[in-house]
Amino acid sequence: MSDEMNAECSAMLAGISAYLDGDLDTTACEAIEQHCLNCPRCAAVVGGLRETIGLCREAGSAPLPDAVRQRAKASIERLLASENRNRP
């Protein structure tokens, strides 16, 4: 298969979110996996998205540094104080 995007690639990429979320049936998953074996471009897209999702999940579970937490708290307090001053 060539490196050019074709109708098969477009169809595969249309279902990529459901595939990565585990929402596709076995047949559809196998079709995507088979396509990626023969299409380096789509395989790279799937690999990149998997890596991005993994990094986002890791970042979501990491605790915020105390300095960041304090700045966020101060910002919220300023916004609330501003909101209270602007009330009629």
Backbone hydrogen bonds, N-H to C=O, Kabsch-Sander energy under -0.5 kcal/mol:
donor,donor_aa,acceptor,acceptor_aa,energy
10,S,6,N,-2.5
11,A,7,A,-2.5
12,M,8,E,-2.4
13,L,9,C,-2.9
14,A,10,S,-1.6
15,G,11,A,-0.8
15,G,12,M,-0.9
16,I,13,L,-1.1
19,Y,15,G,-2.2
20,L,16,I,-2.7
21,D,17,S,-1.9
22,G,18,A,-0.5
22,G,19,Y,-1.1
23,D,18,A,-3.0
24,L,18,A,-0.6
29,C,25,D,-2.3
30,E,26,T,-2.7
31,A,27,T,-1.9
32,I,28,A,-2.1
33,E,29,C,-2.7
34,Q,30,E,-2.6
35,H,31,A,-2.4
36,C,32,I,-2.5
37,L,33,E,-1.4
38,N,34,Q,-0.9
38,N,35,H,-0.9
39,C,35,H,-0.9
43,A,39,C,-2.4
44,A,40,P,-2.2
45,V,41,R,-1.8
46,V,42,C,-2.7
47,G,43,A,-2.7
48,G,44,A,-2.7
49,L,45,V,-2.6
50,R,46,V,-2.5
51,E,47,G,-2.3
52,T,48,G,-2.4
53,I,49,L,-2.8
54,G,50,R,-2.4
55,L,51,E,-2.5
56,C,52,T,-2.5
57,R,53,I,-2.4
58,E,54,G,-2.3
59,A,55,L,-2.5
60,G,56,C,-2.2
61,S,57,R,-0.9
61,S,58,E,-0.7
62,A,58,E,-0.8
62,A,59,A,-0.6
69,R,65,P,-2.3
70,Q,66,D,-2.5
71,R,67,A,-2.1
72,A,68,V,-2.5
73,K,69,R,-2.4
74,A,70,Q,-2.4
75,S,71,R,-2.3
76,I,72,A,-2.4
77,E,73,K,-2.5
78,R,74,A,-2.2
79,L,75,S,-2.4
80,L,76,I,-2.6
81,A,77,E,-2.4
82,S,78,R,-2.5
83,E,79,L,-2.3
84,N,80,L,-2.3
85,R,81,A,-1.9
86,N,82,S,-1.5
87,R,83,E,-0.5
87,R,84,N,-0.7
